[in-house]
Amino acid sequence: MTFSHRIDWPLESNRLTGLLEEKRRQRSPIFDLTEANPTRVGLAPDTDGILGPLATPGAMLYQPEPRGLLTARKGVADYYGERGLRVNPEHLHLTASSSEAYSFIFKLLANHGDSVLIPQPSYPLFEFLATLEGVSLRPYQLEYRHPAGWSIDVDSLQQAIEPRTRAVILVSPNNPTGSFLKGRELEALNDLCRQHDLAIIADEVFSDYIIEDGHDRVGSLVGNDGALTFVLSGLSKVLALPQMKLGWIVGSGPDDLLAEAIERLDLIADTFLSVSAPVQHAVSSWLPLVGNVQSRILDRVRANLAMLDNIVAPTPIRRLRVEGGWCAILEMPRFLPEEELTLLLLEREDVLVHPGYFFDLPREGFLVLSLLPPPAAFAEAVTRLIRVSLAPMA
């Protein structure tokens, strides 16, 4: 049997994964600084407030709608309205996840072999999603200047465009850099998209999690009319409910392009009809809970970030600027390659952390830490991390 080349990835475990599996077999207590699941760190919403609305009798009636039930789409539109953003429910498509939303947009925009641009650094999921759709990825660079932070290298973005490029992906705030899109960058991006007939795919799943309110920050691309634009978000981050499987696409842009895009997205969505009825009926009751849920997560993230700064302050380790999201990046002394350091941390200290190359950071010497773990565990993990990382200096 010959399988598709679209899933022709190595299936064996790498060294870090193999060591982690062995640690778990030994029941070692792992200090997990890669944890990105709020349901495992005590930050999930109140159980009654979530489970109760799932029991509505309307969930027993099958009502297939390509864009999703209107009541659910109005609930999402109201969520944006609370943030001062006007969203027409008819410009919304519900999906089972942001990953499925990417899949729909790739189907809409790209033929086999066409390309989309992705930021670098960024989360490695894009490679899998694009490959499964027969789409190639072309990176453009985010550059870092301390202490100003991260910004888009617009020249790099322009140079990455080729005749078969169909769209630009941006993530705001980016994962893992935590950098928001800036107003001047959006102007340049809209200009390039008009010149080259490109769409914008704006991943805003972390947009509510503002750690530092920087100058010229673009809060959302909802309503952007400078280019055909698709904003992606969902309950996984907005309400810390990854298990409820609801994402969405908000379309905007020039009226003629947007109308045709919505009609074609209807056809794609109608082919899959993937969003469950109970979740659609419940979402209007769930979204008013976001304030409490997000404030608890932000309190955790900011407290851990402050603790991290206090712990690393007396050391040569530098914490890179972060504006939003759930991650922090440390620039480490380069005594060991990232891979060897992450293996050593797990082997000796039971600390699991992402090496920078996992996110295509520009050079050796970075570690990426989740800011979600409980504070006591986070402090212990960071203390162990520093002990191992600075051992050659002792």
Secondary structure, 3 states (H helix, E strand, C coil): CCCCHHHCCCCCCCHHHHHHHHHHHCCCCCEECCCCCHHHCCCCCCHHHHHHHHHCHHHHCCCCCCCCCHHHHHHHHHHHHCCCCCCCHHHEEEECCHHHHHHHHHHHHCCCCCEEEEEECCCCHHHHHHHHCCCEEEEEEEEEECCCEEEECHHHHHHHCCCCEEEEEEECCCCCCCCCCEHHHHHHHHHHHHHHCCEEEEECCCCCCECCCCCCECCCCCCCCCCCEEEEEEHHHHCCCHHHCCEEEEEECCHHHHHHHHHHHHHHHHHHCCCCHHHHHHHHHHHHHHHHHHHHHHHHHHHHHHHHHHHHCCCCCEECCCCECCEEEEECCCCCCHHHHHHHHHHHHCEECEEHHHHCCCCCCEEEEECCCCHHHHHHHHHHHHHHHCHHHC
